[in-house]
Every structure is written in structure tokens, then in C-alpha cells.
Amino acid sequence: MTRLRRKNIPMLSGTVAAMSRLWVTMSIVASIRALRSMSNWDR
């Protein structure tokens, strides 16, 4: 069990890192879109 877990740890960490990066990029894009929509509403 411990050996399998140790082998799976790098893969899990990599997937988690990719997911976190994707989530961060999505949140940034969403914030930028929200700011653009707000500026458009002001105009």
C-alpha cells in the first residue's frame, strides 16, 4: 500500500498543480471579463 501511494503521489501532485493553475487562470479571466462589463456599463 505504501509503495503504491508513494508512486501515485507525484501524479496526484501534478494533477492538483494543473487543476490549481487552470482554476487560477479561469478566475483571472472571469475577473477581467467582469471588469470589462462594468466599464462597458459605465459607458
ABEGO torsion letter per residue (X at the ends): XAAAAAAAAAAAAAAAAAAAAAAAAAAAAAAAAAAAAAAAAAX
